[in-house]
Amino acid sequence: MIVIFSFFIAHWYLSLFFQTFFLHRYAAHKAFTMNKTTEKVFFVLTWIFQGSNYLSPFGYGVMHRMHHAFADTEDDPHSPMYDETIWNMMWKTKTIYSSIANKRLIPEKRFTEGVPQWEAFDKFARSWPSRLFWGALYVLVYWQFATVWWLWLLLPIHFLMSPIHGAIINWFAHKYGYRNFEVRDTSKNFLPLDFLMMGESYHNNHHKNGSRANFGGIRWHEIDPTYQVIKVLNKLGIIEIAKQKELTLQNIQKAA
């Protein structure tokens, strides 16, 4: 039982870290820079830790830029205002993401410029043999270590980990929570202490300034775990945080 819970928690947070660190803050927003060799290392690490849920940094980055540009309008790839249920929103998101990643949809240049691409690796990482390999590995872990039947109920979450992470923020963080800033969309800070989504749930802060590496830090309790790692990687010279004017409580337009 301990092995299964440890495996589940590790997969949840490691998959989430590479989604928020590499796909979101780097690929979509360029909150920090890295050289091309390091970029390729993070492509591979994202594949390893997202596994069967691997998301193309190009497909994710472009779609997320569209979300910011069209937030809560009819052109938003995922908005609770235009999707009746979370399932409808997830399916719409999946359809648009796949069209971008497979180059069936050609977005405007402003959405694609500077988004990292490694087409050969993406093609492999998103292939069915790759997804089946990781899926079989997850099943094998449960086969070996699931000591009671109900532990198997966690297995489907491994197959849908990345879409679940996205749905939590794109649905709940546009419906529930508090706002530090008045912005043109419905984004909210979903959790006052983000123990679940590694800083992603400070969604209102993020929509105020999308390129800011630290999603938290506006109120004393808003601690962004991913940003703590970013600071360490910056000090080690692996990445370089983009310099920009810091948001503070003094320039909050309207406190919640």
C-alpha positions in Angstrom: 0.0 0.0 0.0 2.8 2.4 0.9 4.5 1.7 -2.4 1.4 2.5 -4.4 0.6 5.7 -2.5 4.3 6.8 -2.9 4.2 6.0 -6.6 1.0 7.9 -7.1 2.1 11.0 -5.1 5.5 11.0 -6.9 3.8 10.8 -10.3 1.3 13.5 -9.4 3.9 16.1 -8.3 6.7 15.3 -10.8 4.3 15.3 -13.7 2.8 18.6 -12.4 6.2 20.1 -11.9 7.4 19.6 -15.4 4.0 20.9 -16.7 4.1 24.1 -14.8 7.9 24.6 -15.0 8.7 23.6 -18.6 5.5 23.7 -20.5 3.8 26.6 -18.8 6.3 29.0 -17.4 9.0 28.4 -20.0 7.4 27.3 -23.2 4.3 29.5 -23.0 5.6 32.5 -21.1 9.4 32.6 -21.2 9.5 33.5 -17.5 13.1 32.3 -17.7 15.6 31.3 -20.3 17.9 28.3 -20.8 20.3 27.1 -23.5 19.2 24.7 -26.2 21.0 21.7 -24.7 19.3 22.3 -21.3 16.0 22.7 -23.2 16.4 19.3 -24.8 17.2 17.8 -21.4 13.9 19.2 -20.1 12.0 17.8 -23.1 13.3 14.3 -22.1 12.6 14.8 -18.4 9.0 16.0 -19.2 8.5 12.8 -21.2 9.8 10.6 -18.4 7.7 12.2 -15.7 4.5 12.9 -17.6 4.8 9.4 -19.2 1.7 8.4 -21.0 0.4 11.9 -20.5 3.2 13.6 -22.3 2.2 17.0 -23.7 4.0 18.7 -26.5 5.6 21.9 -25.3 4.8 23.5 -28.6 1.1 22.4 -28.5 0.7 23.4 -24.9 2.6 26.6 -25.2 0.7 27.9 -28.2 -2.7 26.9 -26.8 -1.9 28.5 -23.5 -0.9 31.8 -25.2 -4.3 31.7 -26.9 -6.0 31.2 -23.5 -4.4 34.4 -22.2 -5.2 36.3 -25.3 -8.9 35.2 -25.5 -9.6 34.4 -21.8 -13.3 33.8 -21.1 -14.3 34.7 -24.7 -15.7 32.4 -27.4 -12.2 32.0 -28.8 -10.7 30.7 -25.4 -9.6 27.1 -25.8 -11.0 26.4 -22.3 -13.5 28.5 -20.5 -16.2 27.5 -18.0 -18.2 30.4 -19.4 -18.6 28.7 -22.8 -18.5 25.1 -21.8 -21.4 23.6 -19.9 -19.5 21.0 -18.0 -15.9 20.2 -17.1 -16.0 17.2 -19.4 -17.1 19.4 -22.4 -14.2 21.8 -21.6 -11.7 19.0 -21.4 -12.8 17.5 -24.7 -12.6 20.9 -26.4 -9.2 21.5 -24.9 -8.0 18.1 -26.1 -9.3 18.8 -29.6 -7.6 22.2 -30.0 -4.3 21.0 -28.4 -4.2 18.0 -30.8 -4.8 20.2 -33.8 -2.0 22.5 -32.8 0.5 19.8 -31.9 -0.3 17.9 -35.1 0.0 21.1 -37.2 -3.6 20.9 -38.5 -4.3 24.3 -37.0 -1.9 27.1 -37.8 -2.2 29.8 -35.2 -1.1 33.4 -35.6 2.6 34.1 -35.4 2.2 35.9 -32.0 1.2 32.6 -30.5 4.0 30.5 -32.0 7.0 32.8 -31.9 9.7 31.5 -29.6 7.8 28.4 -28.4 10.3 25.5 -28.2 10.0 22.8 -30.8 11.7 19.4 -31.1 9.6 17.8 -33.7 11.3 14.4 -33.9 11.3 13.9 -30.2 7.7 15.1 -29.9 6.6 12.7 -32.6 8.2 9.8 -30.6 7.0 11.0 -27.2 3.4 11.4 -28.3 3.3 8.2 -30.2 1.1 5.3 -29.2 4.1 2.9 -28.6 5.4 5.5 -26.1 2.1 5.9 -24.4 1.5 2.1 -24.2 5.0 1.6 -22.8 4.3 4.0 -19.9 0.8 2.6 -19.4 2.1 -0.9 -19.2 4.7 0.2 -16.7 2.0 1.8 -14.5 -0.1 -1.4 -14.6 3.0 -3.5 -13.7 3.6 -1.4 -10.6 0.0 -1.9 -9.5 0.1 -5.6 -10.3 3.2 -6.0 -8.1 2.3 -3.7 -5.2 -1.5 -3.1 -5.0 -2.4 -5.2 -1.9 -6.1 -4.3 -1.8 -8.5 -4.0 -4.7 -9.5 -0.3 -4.1 -5.9 0.8 -4.8 -6.6 0.0 -8.5 -9.0 2.9 -8.5 -6.0 5.2 -8.6 -4.7 3.6 -11.8 -6.9 5.5 -14.3 -5.7 8.8 -12.9 -2.1 8.0 -14.0 -3.4 7.7 -17.6 -5.1 11.1 -17.4 -2.8 13.0 -15.0 -1.9 15.9 -17.3 -5.5 16.6 -18.4 -6.7 16.4 -14.8 -4.0 19.0 -13.8 -5.2 21.3 -16.5 -8.9 20.8 -15.8 -8.5 21.6 -12.1 -7.0 25.1 -12.9 -9.0 25.9 -16.1 -12.3 25.0 -14.5 -12.1 25.5 -10.7 -9.7 28.4 -10.7 -12.1 30.3 -13.0 -15.1 29.6 -10.7 -13.9 29.5 -7.1 -11.5 31.3 -4.9 -10.4 34.9 -4.3 -9.0 37.7 -6.4 -6.0 39.9 -5.7 -6.4 41.8 -9.0 -9.3 42.9 -11.2 -8.6 41.5 -14.6 -10.7 41.1 -17.8 -11.5 37.5 -17.1 -12.8 35.3 -14.2 -9.4 34.0 -13.0 -9.2 33.4 -9.3 -6.7 32.2 -6.8 -8.2 28.8 -6.1 -6.2 27.9 -3.0 -4.8 30.3 -0.4 -2.0 27.7 0.3 -1.2 25.7 -2.8 -0.2 22.3 -1.5 -2.0 20.6 -4.4 -1.0 22.4 -7.7 2.6 23.7 -7.0 1.7 27.3 -7.5 -0.7 26.9 -10.4 -3.7 27.6 -8.4 -2.6 31.3 -7.9 -4.3 31.8 -11.2 -5.5 35.4 -10.7 -2.0 36.5 -9.9 -0.8 34.7 -13.0 -3.4 36.3 -15.2 -2.4 39.7 -14.0 1.2 39.2 -15.1 1.6 36.0 -17.2 5.4 36.2 -17.7 6.2 36.5 -13.9 8.1 33.4 -12.8 6.5 33.5 -9.3 2.8 32.8 -9.3 2.5 33.5 -5.6 4.1 36.1 -3.4 1.4 38.7 -3.4 0.0 37.9 0.0 2.1 36.4 2.8 0.5 32.9 2.6 0.9 32.6 -1.2 4.0 30.4 -1.4 4.7 29.0 -4.9 6.6 25.7 -4.5 7.7 25.7 -8.2 9.2 29.1 -7.8 11.4 27.9 -5.0 12.9 25.3 -7.4 13.2 28.0 -10.1 15.3 30.2 -7.7 17.6 27.3 -7.0 18.0 26.5 -10.7 18.7 30.2 -11.4 21.4 30.3 -8.7 23.0 27.2 -10.2 23.1 28.9 -13.6 20.9 26.2 -15.3 18.2 28.8 -16.1 18.1 32.6 -15.9 14.9 34.3 -14.6 13.7 37.1 -16.8 14.0 40.5 -15.2 10.8 42.4 -14.7 9.0 44.8 -12.4 7.7 42.8 -9.3 4.1 42.8 -8.4 3.4 43.9 -4.8 0.4 44.5 -2.5 0.9 48.2 -3.1 -0.2 47.9 -6.8 -3.1 45.6 -6.3 -6.0 47.3 -8.0 -8.7 45.8 -5.8 -8.0 43.4 -3.0 -10.4 40.6 -2.4 
